[in-house]
């Protein structure tokens, strides 16, 4: 009997001993599960907090925003590259009120009085859009502008009128009229999905705004940044990219040279900052050879050919068109016009300019036709060249226009009006310009 009791006792002890690791394991698993749950709850709380902060920022921006023109002072003017053809301008509000935030990638519209190249002694009012090149802050806005030369194959055409005026005649202390930030090309910094930011030349400006905003947010988002230039003289704002490479947790930063690489740098060189230097253009071949796949949102800004080629090639790679975003300014943004029937001639008449008429020869837009004929309309202003800002909103006195594959984004386009920056004549037309 004693042996049975002893055996039973030993069995109970053994079972208890065996239960201990099971209990410890179960406790550890429960603890880990609770920790994982707390991490998820904390992340969800962070996302909710960030969303609430974004809503508050947007509400404040709506309160601080303005309609029409507002005076800004140039407080700082900085040359950004060796060749000196890219310059940054820092604009502070003349009324010293706080500035509304903006979405990274948006632009500002500027109004300037510029000496008339066709009538010495007179001035003309010109408007232009330039992308913001920094992250939002309540004190100033920054743009970075390239001084546009005459086209290499058309040296008889004048250089960029407004960009040249900004570089040569706008200095620290000058006041300029500015409209509030706008534009539909921007990155939502609150999203977590991976992105690829692709820039070429001075098209880097909105990409810099996106990049700097992610840095400010301490984002852990997966980001691939490709900046394409011809040679070292075109390389601008390198410290911004070095900072991004060192401070964005999941950033991969590439500087790509289509021409000669800088002295002492070879294809594949990895700088101390983490930037990788590559030989070649920013194209689909570069992306396929470098990135782990195509499952990204793409934001592209650069020369027209680069953007259109990437758009086409990315779709061929299987990227949905909805995930490909790109920004173009000027006549390059206008649609390709429909072909005229053989033998048909259309005219564009500017009623407010003494009835001056020009023939339309298949140019990309009504404005491009006037430019090709070296004729300056009296009332047609020009800024974005994309049908977004409404600056060129002009009354159509007679005739019809078409917009082909680029539809107006300007929300206040009225019946009986057109946007000459992207419209083409469907019939002979007369404008109140």
Rosetta blueprint (number, residue, H / E / L):
1 X L
2 X H
3 X H
4 X H
5 X H
6 X H
7 X H
8 X H
9 X H
10 X H
11 X H
12 X H
13 X H
14 X H
15 X H
16 X H
17 X H
18 X H
19 X H
20 X H
21 X H
22 X H
23 X H
24 X H
25 X H
26 X H
27 X H
28 X H
29 X H
30 X H
31 X H
32 X H
33 X H
34 X H
35 X H
36 X H
37 X H
38 X H
39 X H
40 X H
41 X H
42 X H
43 X H
44 X H
45 X H
46 X H
47 X H
48 X H
49 X H
50 X H
51 X H
52 X H
53 X H
54 X H
55 X H
56 X H
57 X H
58 X H
59 X H
60 X H
61 X H
62 X H
63 X H
64 X H
65 X L
66 X L
67 X L
68 X L
69 X L
70 X E
71 X E
72 X E
73 X E
74 X E
75 X E
76 X E
77 X E
78 X E
79 X E
80 X L
81 X L
82 X L
83 X L
84 X L
85 X L
86 X E
87 X E
88 X E
89 X E
90 X E
91 X E
92 X E
93 X E
94 X L
95 X L
96 X L
97 X L
98 X L
99 X L
100 X L
101 X L
102 X L
103 X L
104 X L
105 X L
106 X L
107 X E
108 X E
109 X E
110 X E
111 X E
112 X E
113 X E
114 X E
115 X E
116 X L
117 X L
118 X L
119 X L
120 X L
121 X L
122 X L
123 X E
124 X E
125 X E
126 X E
127 X E
128 X E
129 X E
130 X E
131 X E
132 X E
133 X L
134 X L
135 X L
136 X L
137 X L
138 X L
139 X L
140 X E
141 X E
142 X E
143 X E
144 X E
145 X E
146 X E
147 X L
148 X L
149 X L
150 X L
151 X L
152 X L
153 X L
154 X L
155 X L
156 X L
157 X L
158 X L
159 X L
160 X L
161 X H
162 X H
163 X H
164 X H
165 X H
166 X H
167 X H
168 X H
169 X H
170 X L
171 X L
172 X L
173 X L
174 X L
175 X E
176 X E
177 X E
178 X E
179 X L
180 X L
181 X L
182 X E
183 X L
184 X L
185 X L
186 X L
187 X L
188 X L
189 X L
190 X L
191 X L
192 X L
193 X L
194 X L
195 X E
196 X E
197 X E
198 X E
199 X E
200 X E
201 X H
202 X H
203 X H
204 X H
205 X H
206 X H
207 X H
208 X H
209 X H
210 X H
211 X H
212 X H
213 X H
214 X H
215 X H
216 X H
217 X L
218 X L
219 X L
220 X L
221 X L
222 X L
223 X E
224 X E
225 X E
226 X E
227 X E
228 X E
229 X E
230 X L
231 X L
232 X H
233 X H
234 X H
235 X L
236 X L
237 X L
238 X H
239 X H
240 X H
241 X H
242 X H
243 X H
244 X H
245 X H
246 X H
247 X H
248 X L
249 X L
250 X L
251 X E
252 X E
253 X E
254 X E
255 X E
256 X E
257 X E
258 X L
259 X L
260 X L
261 X L
262 X L
263 X L
264 X L
265 X L
266 X L
267 X L
268 X L
269 X L
270 X E
271 X L
272 X L
273 X L
274 X L
275 X L
276 X E
277 X E
278 X E
279 X E
280 X L
281 X L
282 X L
283 X L
284 X H
285 X H
286 X H
287 X H
288 X H
289 X H
290 X H
291 X L
292 X L
293 X L
294 X L
295 X L
296 X L
297 X E
298 X E
299 X E
300 X E
301 X E
302 X L
303 X L
304 X H
305 X H
306 X H
307 X H
308 X H
309 X H
310 X H
311 X H
312 X H
313 X H
314 X H
315 X H
316 X H
317 X L
318 X L
319 X L
320 X L
321 X H
322 X H
323 X H
324 X E
325 X E
326 X E
327 X E
328 X L
329 X L
330 X L
331 X H
332 X H
333 X H
334 X L
335 X L
336 X L
337 X L
338 X L
339 X L
340 X L
341 X L
342 X L
343 X L
344 X L
345 X L
346 X E
347 X E
348 X E
349 X E
350 X E
351 X H
352 X H
353 X H
354 X L
355 X L
356 X E
357 X E
358 X E
359 X E
360 X E
361 X L
362 X L
363 X L
364 X L
365 X L
366 X H
367 X H
368 X H
369 X H
370 X H
371 X H
372 X H
373 X L
374 X L
375 X L
376 X L
377 X L
378 X L
379 X L
380 X L
381 X L
382 X L
383 X L
384 X L
385 X L
386 X L
387 X L
388 X L
389 X L
390 X L
391 X L
392 X L
393 X E
394 X E
395 X E
396 X E
397 X E
398 X E
399 X L
400 X L
401 X E
402 X E
403 X L
404 X L
405 X L
406 X L
407 X L
408 X L
409 X L
410 X L
411 X L
412 X L
413 X L
414 X L
415 X L
416 X L
417 X E
418 X E
419 X E
420 X L
421 X L
422 X L
423 X L
424 X E
425 X E
426 X L
427 X L
428 X L
429 X E
430 X E
431 X E
432 X L
433 X L
